[in-house]
Amino acid sequence: MKTIVPFKKIFVQTLVTVFFITTVSSANSQAISGANGLVFKNPTLKSGNDLKKGAVYLFKNVTTGIDATVTITDLVNGASVKKIDDNSGGLGYTDAFQPEVQIGGMGESYALFTISFIDGATGLSQQLQSVQATSLDIDGNLILKEFVDINMNGGTASYMGTTLEILLKSLPIVGQLFNEFRADNILGIEHDGIDTTGKGVMYTVSNSDISSFSVKYGAKSASTSNGSRQYSLYMKGFQYPSQIILPLDLLSFTAYLNKSKVDLNWTTASEKNVSHFAIERSYDGKNFSDAATVFAFGNTSAAAKKNYTFSDNVTSATSNIIYYRLRCIDIDGKYTYSPIRVIRLGEQSADAKVLAYPNPFVNELRITLPQTMQGKEFSIELFNAGGQVVKMKNIAAASQTETITTTVLGRGLYVIRITSGTEKLQYKVIKN
């Protein structure tokens, strides 16, 4: 039961679920059952000052052989963490990550947490092939309204109900090639407890190849009072039927360089009242403008895949690198973005080489393929100096340029191995 006490202590629970996950290790692949999920209990302070910005906590054995670290990455506008994992009094779920956050007062404040998965024996980063994170109970009142921001390096977002109390937006990140998803409470109605029936105040973000992701828990307040609110990150395989996709399930989105054109291809399923796709183009990866409109089928089942194509003439391009993304828009004007695809002009000839750049790299590494390798099955493996696989990405139909995120990797020398059919190529790269 959630009792409203004027900014003394208001407990709100939110829930993140992860199910049907597979981790990739240097030795083999290990399936993590969706039924068993991930358990967050008994954290220990690994580094930093307890409950302060920069503190890192270790959760042992969140599933067999896998640990997790939770970092207090940032505290904004007076927000503070009162407890890193509060299971007292039977509140919420004991298997969940349940921080208690004190709101900073007037305006918008929040705590940012980063969850990373590591091998329990070696401490090396572990990549989850599929992650679905659901945030529950994003509620509020007349004075304070919560928001939840999930940054999973892109992916897709889904509303969970039809009677909505939240507004879900896809937000481009300046200087990055992906988007994050944010839901704001708009009605200001409190829900009791961890209300798993309140589908109007929950949403899901899904993506693949995840070794870490961040969750921003906060609120907008019209008062200077700073009450505490508890959140709950539950990762044991909670599933909800009859999801409404915002606004569709984007199964694939590829971009190929074809002489003086860029061929864009995408496949969807589970379209729900989809109106159209706006194709957006950018020459700097930050500022996008509409290049074309493609109308959608509108309503399709999960089994009925729909294919779309568009060719963009690039003879007048003002840069050698072009960025593309889709804005998927439903009939009510709600929209979400696709992942960004990158095209590098000039890589045309059949004997063109695979390019791995930038080198040295920092937060991401791009792989540009010659025309003969585009559209084919393709895999990327990144090895550390000890010969262990620290990143892996498998692609069913490769775009001209693929990007792998490398923010969790330490500095040093790495070897990248690129495999397409029987062809294998290796390059040495350096992380700064």
C-alpha positions in Angstrom: 0.0 0.0 0.0 1.4 3.4 -1.0 0.4 6.1 1.4 0.8 9.8 0.5 2.6 11.6 3.2 3.3 15.2 2.1 7.0 14.8 1.0 8.1 12.9 4.1 8.3 9.5 2.5 6.5 8.3 -0.5 7.4 4.9 -1.8 7.1 4.1 -5.4 8.2 0.9 -7.0 9.4 0.4 -10.6 10.2 -3.0 -12.1 12.7 -4.0 -14.8 12.5 -7.5 -16.2 15.0 -9.4 -18.2 14.2 -12.8 -19.8 15.3 -15.2 -22.4 18.9 -14.1 -22.1 22.1 -15.8 -23.4 25.6 -14.7 -22.2 28.7 -15.0 -24.4 31.9 -15.9 -22.6 35.4 -16.6 -23.9 35.0 -20.4 -23.5 31.4 -21.1 -24.4 27.8 -19.8 -24.5 25.6 -20.2 -21.5 21.8 -19.9 -21.6 20.2 -18.0 -18.8 16.7 -19.2 -18.3 13.9 -16.7 -18.4 12.1 -18.6 -15.7 15.0 -18.3 -13.3 16.0 -14.8 -14.3 18.5 -12.6 -12.4 18.6 -12.3 -8.6 20.0 -9.2 -7.0 20.8 -9.8 -3.3 23.3 -8.9 -0.6 25.4 -6.3 -2.4 28.9 -5.3 -1.2 30.7 -2.0 -1.7 33.4 -2.7 -4.3 34.8 0.8 -4.6 34.1 4.4 -3.9 32.2 6.0 -0.9 29.0 4.3 0.2 25.8 5.9 -1.3 27.8 8.6 -3.1 28.3 9.3 -6.7 30.9 6.9 -8.2 30.2 4.1 -5.7 30.3 0.6 -7.3 28.4 -2.3 -5.7 29.0 -6.0 -6.5 26.0 -8.4 -6.6 27.4 -12.0 -6.6 25.9 -14.8 -8.6 22.9 -13.0 -10.1 22.7 -16.1 -12.2 25.0 -19.1 -12.4 28.6 -17.9 -12.9 27.6 -14.3 -13.6 28.0 -11.3 -11.3 26.7 -7.8 -11.7 28.0 -4.4 -10.7 25.7 -1.4 -10.0 27.3 2.0 -10.2 25.8 5.3 -8.9 26.8 7.0 -12.1 25.3 10.4 -11.3 23.1 12.4 -8.9 21.4 15.4 -10.4 19.8 18.5 -8.9 20.1 17.4 -5.2 19.0 13.8 -5.6 20.6 11.3 -3.2 20.6 7.6 -2.7 19.5 6.6 0.8 19.8 2.9 0.5 21.3 0.9 -2.4 19.1 -2.2 -2.0 16.2 -2.0 0.5 14.4 -5.3 1.2 13.2 -4.3 4.7 9.7 -5.0 6.0 8.9 -7.3 3.1 8.8 -4.2 0.8 8.8 -5.0 -2.9 10.8 -8.1 -4.1 13.8 -9.4 -2.2 15.3 -10.7 -5.5 15.1 -7.2 -7.0 17.6 -4.3 -7.1 15.7 -1.8 -4.9 17.3 1.6 -4.3 15.7 4.2 -2.2 16.2 7.7 -3.8 15.6 11.0 -2.2 14.2 13.5 -4.6 16.1 16.8 -4.8 13.1 19.2 -4.5 11.9 21.8 -7.0 12.3 20.9 -10.6 13.7 17.7 -12.1 16.1 15.5 -10.2 17.2 12.0 -10.5 19.7 9.2 -9.7 21.4 7.4 -12.6 22.4 3.8 -12.1 24.6 1.7 -14.5 24.1 -2.1 -14.4 27.0 -4.2 -15.9 27.3 -8.0 -16.2 30.6 -9.7 -15.6 32.1 -13.2 -15.5 32.0 -14.3 -11.8 35.5 -16.0 -12.1 37.4 -13.6 -14.3 35.6 -10.3 -13.9 35.5 -9.8 -17.7 32.5 -8.1 -19.3 29.7 -10.5 -20.3 27.3 -9.7 -23.2 23.7 -10.7 -23.0 22.3 -11.5 -26.4 18.8 -10.3 -25.7 17.5 -8.0 -23.0 13.9 -6.8 -22.3 13.5 -4.3 -19.5 10.1 -3.3 -18.2 9.6 -0.4 -15.9 6.5 -0.5 -13.7 4.5 2.0 -11.7 5.7 5.2 -13.2 3.1 7.2 -11.2 2.8 10.5 -9.3 0.5 13.0 -7.7 -0.7 16.6 -8.2 2.7 17.9 -7.1 5.2 15.3 -8.2 5.3 13.1 -11.3 7.9 10.4 -11.9 9.9 9.6 -14.9 12.0 6.6 -15.9 14.7 6.7 -18.6 16.2 3.5 -19.9 19.4 3.7 -22.0 20.1 0.4 -23.7 22.1 1.8 -26.7 18.9 1.9 -28.8 16.5 -1.0 -29.4 12.7 -0.7 -29.5 10.2 0.5 -26.9 6.7 -0.8 -26.2 3.7 0.5 -24.3 2.2 -2.3 -22.1 -1.4 -1.1 -21.9 -4.1 0.8 -23.9 -5.2 3.3 -21.2 -2.1 5.2 -20.8 -0.9 7.4 -17.9 2.6 7.9 -19.2 4.1 9.5 -22.3 6.8 7.5 -23.9 9.5 9.2 -26.1 12.6 8.2 -27.9 15.4 10.7 -27.3 18.5 11.0 -29.5 21.7 11.3 -27.6 24.0 14.1 -28.7 27.2 12.7 -30.2 26.0 9.1 -30.0 24.6 6.7 -32.6 21.7 5.4 -30.6 18.7 6.6 -28.6 17.3 6.2 -25.1 13.7 5.8 -24.1 12.0 8.0 -21.5 8.5 7.7 -20.0 7.0 10.6 -18.0 3.9 10.3 -15.9 1.2 12.7 -17.1 -1.9 12.1 -15.0 -0.5 12.2 -11.5 -2.4 9.3 -10.0 -0.7 7.2 -7.3 -0.9 3.4 -7.6 -0.7 1.1 -4.6 2.3 -1.1 -4.1 4.1 -2.6 -7.0 1.0 -2.6 -9.2 1.6 -5.3 -11.8 -2.0 -4.8 -13.2 -1.3 -1.1 -13.8 -0.2 -1.6 -17.4 -0.9 2.1 -18.2 2.1 3.1 -16.1 4.7 0.7 -17.5 6.8 0.2 -20.6 9.4 -2.1 -22.1 12.7 -1.5 -23.8 14.3 -4.4 -25.8 17.7 -4.7 -27.4 20.4 -7.2 -28.2 24.1 -7.5 -27.5 24.0 -5.8 -24.0 26.8 -5.9 -21.5 25.6 -2.9 -19.6 22.7 -0.5 -19.5 21.6 2.4 -17.5 18.4 3.4 -15.7 17.6 6.9 -14.6 15.0 7.2 -11.8 13.7 10.6 -11.0 10.7 13.0 -10.7 9.6 16.5 -11.6 8.4 18.3 -8.5 6.5 21.6 -8.0 7.6 21.7 -4.4 10.8 22.4 -2.6 10.2 19.4 -0.3 12.4 16.4 -0.9 10.7 13.1 -0.1 12.1 9.6 -0.6 10.8 7.2 -3.1 11.8 3.6 -3.5 12.3 1.9 -6.9 12.4 -1.7 -7.8 14.5 -3.3 -10.6 13.1 -6.8 -11.0 14.8 -9.2 -13.4 13.3 -12.6 -12.9 11.3 -13.0 -16.0 8.1 -11.1 -15.5 6.0 -11.4 -18.7 2.9 -9.4 -19.7 0.4 -10.4 -22.4 -1.1 -8.2 -25.1 1.7 -5.7 -25.3 1.1 -2.7 -27.6 4.2 -2.0 -29.5 5.3 1.6 -30.0 4.5 1.5 -32.8 5.8 -1.8 -34.2 8.4 -4.6 -33.9 11.3 -3.5 -36.1 12.9 -6.9 -37.0 15.8 -5.5 -39.1 17.0 -2.2 -40.7 20.0 -2.3 -43.1 21.7 0.2 -45.3 23.8 -0.8 -48.4 25.9 1.4 -50.7 24.9 0.7 -54.3 27.0 2.9 -56.7 25.4 6.3 -56.4 22.5 5.2 -54.2 22.0 4.0 -50.6 19.5 1.2 -50.5 17.6 1.1 -47.2 15.7 -2.0 -46.3 13.6 -2.8 -43.2 11.3 -5.5 -42.0 8.5 -5.2 -39.4 5.9 -7.3 -37.6 3.2 -6.6 -35.1 2.3 -3.2 -36.5 -0.4 -1.5 -34.4 -2.0 1.5 -36.1 1.2 2.5 -37.8 0.9 5.5 -40.1 4.2 5.9 -41.9 8.0 5.9 -41.7 10.0 9.1 -42.0 13.5 8.4 -43.3 15.9 10.8 -41.6 19.4 11.7 -42.9 22.3 13.3 -41.2 25.9 14.3 -42.2 27.2 14.7 -38.6 25.3 12.0 -36.6 23.5 14.7 -34.5 21.3 16.9 -36.7 18.8 14.9 -38.7 16.3 16.0 -41.4 13.6 14.2 -43.2 14.7 12.7 -46.5 11.5 10.8 -47.5 8.2 9.3 -46.3 7.2 5.7 -46.7 3.6 4.7 -45.8 3.1 1.6 -43.6 0.8 -1.4 -43.9 -0.8 -0.2 -40.6 -1.8 -3.3 -38.7 -0.1 -6.7 -39.0 0.3 -9.8 -36.8 3.5 -11.0 -35.3 3.7 -13.8 -37.9 3.1 -11.4 -40.9 6.5 -9.9 -41.7 6.4 -6.8 -43.9 9.3 -5.6 -46.0 10.0 -2.0 -47.0 12.7 -0.5 -49.2 13.8 3.0 -50.2 16.8 4.2 -52.4 18.4 7.5 -51.6 20.4 9.2 -54.3 23.7 10.4 -52.8 25.4 12.0 -55.8 24.9 15.4 -54.1 26.0 14.3 -50.6 27.9 17.0 -48.7 30.0 14.5 -46.6 31.7 11.2 -47.1 29.8 9.8 -44.1 26.0 9.6 -44.0 23.8 8.6 -41.1 20.3 7.2 -41.5 17.5 6.3 -39.1 13.7 5.6 -39.3 11.1 7.5 -37.3 8.3 5.1 -37.0 5.0 7.0 -36.4 1.6 5.8 -35.4 -1.8 7.4 -36.2 -1.8 9.2 -32.9 1.5 10.9 -33.6 3.5 8.7 -31.1 6.8 7.6 -32.6 10.1 5.8 -31.9 13.4 5.7 -33.7 15.2 2.8 -35.3 19.0 2.2 -34.6 21.2 4.5 -36.7 22.9 3.1 -39.8 26.1 4.6 -41.2 27.2 4.7 -44.8 30.8 5.5 -45.8 31.1 6.8 -49.4 33.9 5.7 -51.7 34.0 2.1 -50.6 32.7 0.7 -54.0 35.2 -1.6 -55.8 35.0 -5.3 -55.5 38.5 -5.5 -54.1 38.0 -2.8 -51.5 39.2 -3.9 -48.1 37.3 -4.2 -44.8 37.9 -1.0 -42.7 38.0 -1.0 -38.9 38.0 2.5 -37.5 38.6 4.8 -35.7 42.0 3.4 -34.5 42.6 4.2 -31.7 38.9 4.0 -30.7 37.1 5.2 -27.5 33.4 4.5 -27.2 32.6 2.7 -30.4 34.3 0.8 -33.3 32.9 0.8 -36.8 33.4 -1.9 -39.4 32.9 -0.9 -43.1 32.5 -3.7 -45.6 33.1 -3.8 -49.4 30.1 -4.3 -51.6 30.7 -8.0 -52.0 30.2 -8.6 -48.3 27.1 -6.4 -47.8 23.9 -8.3 -47.0 25.7 -11.5 -46.0 26.0 -13.2 -42.6 28.7 -11.6 -40.7 30.3 -11.8 -37.2 32.6 -9.6 -35.2 34.8 -10.9 -32.3 37.0 -8.6 -30.2 39.8 -10.2 -28.3 41.8 -8.7 -25.5 45.6 -9.0 -25.2 45.2 -12.3 -23.3 43.2 -13.9 -26.2 39.8 -13.8 -24.5 36.7 -12.7 -26.3 35.4 -9.5 -24.7 32.8 -8.5 -27.3 30.9 -10.5 -29.9 28.2 -9.5 -32.5 26.5 -11.7 -35.0 24.6 -10.2 -37.9 22.3 -12.1 -40.2 22.5 -9.5 -43.1 25.3 -7.0 -42.7 24.9 -3.3 -43.5 27.7 -1.5 -45.3 28.9 -0.2 -41.9 28.3 -1.9 -38.6 29.0 -0.4 -35.2 29.9 -2.1 -31.9 29.8 -0.3 -28.6 33.0 -0.4 -26.6 32.4 1.9 -23.6 32.9 -0.9 -21.0 36.3 -2.0 -22.3 39.5 -0.9 -20.7 42.4 0.8 -22.4 44.8 -1.4 -24.3 45.5 -3.5 -27.4 42.7 -5.6 -28.9 42.4 -7.9 -32.0 39.2 -7.7 -34.0 38.3 -10.8 -36.0 35.8 -10.4 -38.8 34.2 -13.5 -40.3 32.0 -13.7 -43.4 31.4 -17.2 -44.8 34.8 -18.8 -45.2 36.7 -15.5 -45.1 38.3 -14.4 -41.9 40.2 -11.1 -41.4 42.0 -9.8 -38.3 43.1 -6.3 -37.4 44.9 -4.9 -34.4 43.1 -1.9 -32.7 43.8 0.2 -29.7 41.4 1.5 -27.1 42.3 4.9 -25.6 
